[in-house]
Amino acid sequence: MIVKKLTAENIDEYRELRLRGLIEDSDSFLRTYEEEVNITKTFYLHRFTNEWAADENFILGGFSNNELIGFVGFRREYQEKVKHKSLLWGMYVVPELRKKGVGKILIEEILRRTNNMKGLEQINLAVITKNEPAKNLYKSYGFQVYGTEKNAVKSNGIYLDEDFMVLILKKH
Ligand SMILES: CC(C)(COP(=O)(O)OP(=O)(O)OC[C@H]1O[C@@H](n2cnc3c(N)ncnc32)[C@H](O)[C@@H]1OP(=O)(O)O)[C@@H](O)C(=O)NCCC(=O)NCCS
């Protein structure tokens, strides 16, 4: 598998997989399919050529035989008082290739890149409490749950709790 930063060239395949995830794994994402399907290509073009084109704000894609099979978003906070923190978001691997280490490779590439981010001290993320596959993956890299929000999400009338996790990075 090859991991690279997604660019405007990847908009169609990224969008297609995001929409698939929003249908098949709707509990894993905050946005609904109906919200995302109406987002225009121009909007994505803007994001991929502006904020997601930065060294510390990007989406990584995993490719197998030139096909996008998974992705994960990363964003470092930029304001002075919070720039020691970053956020991992929007992680997804296609169902047919899960449990084969794709998620691990994506996380490892994030961690490799954070090594070059001076002053970065922690990676935060939010995950639905009952999402054991994702929580196990994050825990295996040292992420720890530091809080839980009851009823954080209300999806079709059903409430879901959300865990907040943090990985404290080695200072450099
Ligand atoms: C969470 C997700 C990204 C994991 O991707 P993946 O490629 O299957 O993960 P990996 O194969 O690299 O697995 C790494 C570790 O995660 C954990 N894990 C993955 N799938 C698991 C499962 N079904 N049950 C329990 N643990 C699981 C294990 O600790 C595993 O390590 P192991 O294989 O040594 O036991 C994938 O399941 C997914 O896309 N889920 C839907 C979207 C989602 O939940 N995103 C996260 C939102 S916060």
The ligand as an SDF file (V2000), in Angstrom:
LIG
                    3D

 48 50  0  0  0  0  0  0  0  0999 V2000
  -11.5530    1.7470   12.4870 C   0  0  0  0  0  0  0  0  0  0  0  0
  -10.9680    1.3510   11.1350 C   0  0  0  0  0  0  0  0  0  0  0  0
  -10.4100    2.5710   10.4380 C   0  0  0  0  0  0  0  0  0  0  0  0
   -9.8410    0.3390   11.3860 C   0  0  0  0  0  0  0  0  0  0  0  0
   -9.1850    0.0940   10.1380 O   0  0  0  0  0  0  0  0  0  0  0  0
   -8.4900   -1.3090    9.8140 P   0  0  0  0  0  0  0  0  0  0  0  0
   -7.6970   -1.1500    8.5860 O   0  0  0  0  0  0  0  0  0  0  0  0
   -9.4850   -2.3920    9.8440 O   0  0  0  0  0  0  0  0  0  0  0  0
   -7.5250   -1.4670   11.0800 O   0  0  0  0  0  0  0  0  0  0  0  0
   -6.2640   -2.4240   11.1930 P   0  0  0  0  0  0  0  0  0  0  0  0
   -6.4560   -3.6460   10.3500 O   0  0  0  0  0  0  0  0  0  0  0  0
   -5.0340   -1.6320   10.9330 O   0  0  0  0  0  0  0  0  0  0  0  0
   -6.3740   -2.8620   12.7090 O   0  0  0  0  0  0  0  0  0  0  0  0
   -5.5670   -2.2830   13.6640 C   0  0  0  0  0  0  0  0  0  0  0  0
   -6.0640   -2.6240   15.0540 C   0  0  0  0  0  0  0  0  0  0  0  0
   -7.3570   -2.0510   15.2640 O   0  0  0  0  0  0  0  0  0  0  0  0
   -8.1430   -2.9180   16.0710 C   0  0  0  0  0  0  0  0  0  0  0  0
   -9.2630   -3.4270   15.2890 N   0  0  0  0  0  0  0  0  0  0  0  0
   -9.4950   -3.2360   13.9680 C   0  0  0  0  0  0  0  0  0  0  0  0
  -10.6580   -3.8210   13.6200 N   0  0  0  0  0  0  0  0  0  0  0  0
  -11.1640   -4.3900   14.7300 C   0  0  0  0  0  0  0  0  0  0  0  0
  -12.3450   -5.1200   15.0250 C   0  0  0  0  0  0  0  0  0  0  0  0
  -13.2440   -5.3970   14.0620 N   0  0  0  0  0  0  0  0  0  0  0  0
  -12.5680   -5.5150   16.3010 N   0  0  0  0  0  0  0  0  0  0  0  0
  -11.6750   -5.2430   17.2760 C   0  0  0  0  0  0  0  0  0  0  0  0
  -10.5270   -4.5450   17.0630 N   0  0  0  0  0  0  0  0  0  0  0  0
  -10.2830   -4.1300   15.8070 C   0  0  0  0  0  0  0  0  0  0  0  0
   -7.2200   -4.0280   16.4990 C   0  0  0  0  0  0  0  0  0  0  0  0
   -6.5560   -3.6100   17.6740 O   0  0  0  0  0  0  0  0  0  0  0  0
   -6.2530   -4.0880   15.3360 C   0  0  0  0  0  0  0  0  0  0  0  0
   -5.0220   -4.6470   15.6780 O   0  0  0  0  0  0  0  0  0  0  0  0
   -4.7970   -6.2410   15.4860 P   0  0  0  0  0  0  0  0  0  0  0  0
   -5.1410   -6.5410   14.0480 O   0  0  0  0  0  0  0  0  0  0  0  0
   -3.3590   -6.4000   15.8040 O   0  0  0  0  0  0  0  0  0  0  0  0
   -5.7390   -6.8990   16.4270 O   0  0  0  0  0  0  0  0  0  0  0  0
  -12.0550    0.6480   10.2500 C   0  0  0  0  0  0  0  0  0  0  0  0
  -12.6660   -0.3700   11.0020 O   0  0  0  0  0  0  0  0  0  0  0  0
  -13.1120    1.5950    9.7350 C   0  0  0  0  0  0  0  0  0  0  0  0
  -12.9330    2.2500    8.7030 O   0  0  0  0  0  0  0  0  0  0  0  0
  -14.2920    1.6500   10.4340 N   0  0  0  0  0  0  0  0  0  0  0  0
  -15.4020    2.4950    9.9890 C   0  0  0  0  0  0  0  0  0  0  0  0
  -15.1020    3.9720   10.1210 C   0  0  0  0  0  0  0  0  0  0  0  0
  -14.6550    4.3180   11.5260 C   0  0  0  0  0  0  0  0  0  0  0  0
  -15.1470    3.7830   12.5110 O   0  0  0  0  0  0  0  0  0  0  0  0
  -13.7340    5.2770   11.6050 N   0  0  0  0  0  0  0  0  0  0  0  0
  -13.2230    5.7680   12.8590 C   0  0  0  0  0  0  0  0  0  0  0  0
  -13.9960    6.9740   13.2720 C   0  0  0  0  0  0  0  0  0  0  0  0
  -13.3680    7.6480   14.8200 S   0  0  0  0  0  0  0  0  0  0  0  0
  1  2  1  0
  2  3  1  0
  2  4  1  0
  2 36  1  0
  4  5  1  0
  5  6  1  0
  6  7  2  0
  6  8  1  0
  6  9  1  0
  9 10  1  0
 10 11  2  0
 10 12  1  0
 10 13  1  0
 13 14  1  0
 14 15  1  0
 15 16  1  0
 15 30  1  0
 16 17  1  0
 17 18  1  0
 17 28  1  0
 18 19  1  0
 18 27  1  0
 19 20  2  0
 20 21  1  0
 21 22  1  0
 21 27  2  0
 22 23  1  0
 22 24  2  0
 24 25  1  0
 25 26  2  0
 26 27  1  0
 28 29  1  0
 28 30  1  0
 30 31  1  0
 31 32  1  0
 32 33  2  0
 32 34  1  0
 32 35  1  0
 36 37  1  0
 36 38  1  0
 38 39  2  0
 38 40  1  0
 40 41  1  0
 41 42  1  0
 42 43  1  0
 43 44  2  0
 43 45  1  0
 45 46  1  0
 46 47  1  0
 47 48  1  0
M  END
$$$$
